[in-house]
Amino acid sequence: MSLLDVIGPVMVGPSSSHTAGACRLALLARHAFGHAPHEARFVLHGSFAKTARGHGTDLALVAGALGAAPDDARIPVAFAEAERAGLAVSFTTADLGDVHPNSVRIELHGRDAAGAERGLVLQGSSLGGGIVRVFELDGFRIEFSGAAPTLLVRHVDTPGVIARVTRVIADDEVNVAALYSARKRRGGEALMAVECDRAITPVAAAYLLHLNAITWLRQVPAVMSASSDGSHIASATAEVVP
């Protein structure tokens, strides 16, 4: 049993599942997106849909999309921070299917460093105690928890790609904790999520990006132990690069 199991996460409340967990899900989406979004749409499911305002879920989601951790003192003023950052936010409710009651679909839109319009859709659940689980990313049914640094790799579904990626990770002296892979069709687009003991080096990430079968890569830092130093929201416009 860990201290988290006894007292819960360090956070701005009131709820570890509806506030801290919601913030972490949006923070994972922000990291996976890789740069500052100009629009964020949140589709709330189940319990999230019923108690979003009362438990601060709406504020936590907006703060996470801006790059804030669950203990950031500016979560209560997240809407004002979003307006200051030029982030348009909207909320709606929907039945996301047979998923945990505390689930959300997060849709981010913005321009990358080259000025191209990009979008990302992440679906995940807050399981209690601030623990979260992503179960879908851009239509791919994969899983990662945010408890460990996670390498997201989109690629063409061809033989040997997963082996090649894990070999580069091993050569970088990084251990794989878990790996999830999904494809939309045989020979089509595929996505893998590789949870590692630490992030791979920029050199290893750059090497992977130059492989012909790999079309997109993102390193998502662990968020379960992330805490704010007061600069998360202010620096949300900085692009995350491999």
HELIX and SHEET records of a PDB file:
HELIX    1   1 LEU A    3  ILE A    7  1                                   5    
HELIX    2   2 SER A   16  ALA A   20  3                                   5    
HELIX    3   3 GLY A   21  PHE A   33  1                                  13    
HELIX    4   4 GLY A   46  THR A   51  1                                   6    
HELIX    5   5 THR A   57  LEU A   66  1                                  10    
HELIX    6   6 ILE A   75  VAL A   77  5                                   3    
HELIX    7   7 ALA A   78  ALA A   85  1                                   8    
HELIX    8   8 VAL A  161  ASP A  171  1                                  11    
HELIX    9   9 PRO A  202  LEU A  209  1                                   8    
SHEET    1   A 5 ALA A  88  THR A  93  0                                        
SHEET    2   A 5 GLU A  39  HIS A  45  1                                        
SHEET    3   A 5 SER A 103  ARG A 111 -1                                        
SHEET    4   A 5 GLU A 117  GLY A 128 -1                                        
SHEET    5   A 5 ILE A 131  LEU A 137 -1                                        
SHEET    1   B 4 VAL A 176  ARG A 183  0                                        
SHEET    2   B 4 GLU A 189  CYS A 196 -1                                        
SHEET    3   B 4 THR A 150  VAL A 156 -1                                        
SHEET    4   B 4 ILE A 214  VAL A 220 -1                                        
END                                                                             
